[in-house]
Structures are given as C-alpha cells and as structure tokens.
Amino acid sequence: MQALNRALDAARGRIAFARTLWSFVDLVKHPDHLDRVFEISDGMVKQRMEVLGKMAEHFARDERGARALAERRRLHVDLAELSKLPAGTLGRVFAEHMIVNELDPASIPTLAADDALDFVRAHLYETHDVWHAVTGFQTDVPGELGLQAFYAAQAPGGLPWMLLAMGFLNTALYAMDERDARLEAVARGWDMGRRARPLFGTRWDTLWATPIDEVRRALGVVPYGADVPALAA
C-alpha cells in the first residue's frame, strides 16, 4: 500500500509539473493570459513550500510584516464605496485602476490563510492590484513585468523571476519592438523595490481615505513615470 501511495504521489507530481510547464509555455506566447500566473504559482508552491517559508521569515523581519503574519487579516474590497472617496485618495485611485482595467476583485482566487505560509500567498494575491495602484505600473505587459521586478527586489521567491524570464522570452520571440519599454519598466521596478519600505503587510484598508501621494511618501515609493531622485552619495 505504501508503495502504491508513493507511486500515486509521484504521478501527481509529474502531472502538476506538466501543467505548470504548459502554463509557462502558453504565457510566453500569450502574456495577456494572466490566469496562467495563478496556475504557475499553484504548481510551484506544491513542489517548493520551503520558498514560502523563506519569504515568511523575510517578511517577519519587518515590524509591519511580522504583525501581518501574526494577525492574518484579509483585504475586503468594495469598489462602489471606494469610488465615493475624494479624488487622489488611495481608495479612489485603486477603484479607478480596477474599473478602467475592467478588473473584478471577486475574480481573484480566494485562498485559505490558516497559517503563516498560506497567508503569504493569500495576501500577495489579494493585494496585487493595490501594489499596481501604489507603484503606478499599468496592467499592460511592461507594467506587469515592472511590478514583478518590484516584487523580486522586495522579497525572495521564484515566481517573479519565472514571470520575468517568461517576459524576456516573449520579447525575444514575439515582441522585440517592445523591448525598450519592457526593459525600462523592469529596471525601474527593481530600483523602486529596493528603495521602498516593504509593502507586504500594509493595512491598505486603513489607508483608503489617505491621499495616495502621502501613502507613497510614507512607503518610500516614487511611482513609475515620476522623476527618480538621485541616491545620496
């Protein structure tokens, strides 16, 4: 029986790997198939839970991240209410980002957060578009790659690097005319992520009514498209 269970586990692992590989190949050719990102993330997590452990340890070094991992509060979004906030507030800018891009919060997978490792994934999933609004990266391919570079600079984890690799392959094979915009976004995203405070664990729902410029200053985020101040000597 144990041998049979081991064989079944091995078979499931091979199937999961094949699905992940297919999702990656499809995303290389069609970078707008963003549902593949969730499939790749699921496939990677099932085989590399130790990465989530390293990410949780990294986030716990920051006071805000440690509190988030302990409390595991979830983000609940009401676009109708956020749209009523004054122009220029975080909530209003976020709501406009979602509406203009025809994004529905309900379409984002709702993941369990029964422990710290589960919460890392769940929190990153449900705050992804808030990070878009705060960083200023759009939802086109350059913007998504720029945000992945920001993620890569903020924490360990293989998914951003895999998605960046996908973006570079897509550029080389299908979109060389977009190379300047994509590389510029990636370079800026990496630099922004290194300069900024850790965004993980931010209680965005307590900041909805705060002017987004004030939120960005507090987090050390110079949004994409704005002039970047020189580093102090």
Residue, then its C-alpha position, 0 to 999 in steps of 0.5 A: m500500500q505504501a508503495l502504491n501511495r508513493a507511486l500515486d504521489a509521484a504521478r501527481g507530481r509529474i502531472a502538476f509539473a506538466r501543467t505548470l510547464w504548459s502554463f509557462v509555455d502558453l504565457v510566453k506566447h500569450p502574456d495577456h493570459l494572466d490566469r496562467v500566473f495563478e496556475i504557475s504559482d499553484g504548481m510551484v508552491k506544491q513542489r517548493m513550500e520551503v520558498l514560502g517559508k523563506m519569504a515568511e521569515h523575510f517578511a517577519r523581519d519587518e515590524r509591519g510584516a511580522r504583525a501581518l503574519a501574526e494577525r492574518r487579516r484579509l483585504h475586503v474590497d468594495l469598489a462602489e464605496l471606494s469610488k465615493l472617496p475624494a479624488g487622489t485618495l488611495g481608495r479612489v485611485f485603486a477603484e479607478h485602476m480596477i474599473v478602467n482595467e475592467l478588473d473584478p476583485a471577486s475574480i481573484p482566487t480566494l485562498a485559505a490563510d490558516d497559517a503563516l505560509d498560506f497567508v503569504r500567498a493569500h495576501l500577495y494575491e489579494t493585494h496585487d492590484v493595490w501594489h499596481a495602484v501604489t507603484g503606478f505600473q499599468t496592467d499592460v505587459p511592461g507594467e506587469l513585468g515592472l511590478q514583478a521586478f518590484y516584487a523580486a527586489q522586495a522579497p525572495g521567491g521564484l515566481p517573479w523571476m519565472l514571470l520575468a524570464m517568461g517576459f524576456l522570452n516573449t520579447a525575444l520571440y514575439a515582441m522585440d519592438e517592445r523591448d525598450a519599454r519592457l526593459e525600462a519598466v523592469a529596471r525601474g521596478w527593481d530600483m523602486g523595490r529596493r528603495a521602498r519600505p516593504l509593502f507586504g503587510t500594509r493595512w491598505d484598508t486603513l489607508w483608503a481615505t489617505p491621499i495616495d501621494e502621502v501613502r507613497r511618501a510614507l512607503g518610500v515609493v516614487p511611482y513609475g513615470a515620476d522623476v527618480p531622485a538621485l541616491a545620496a552619495 
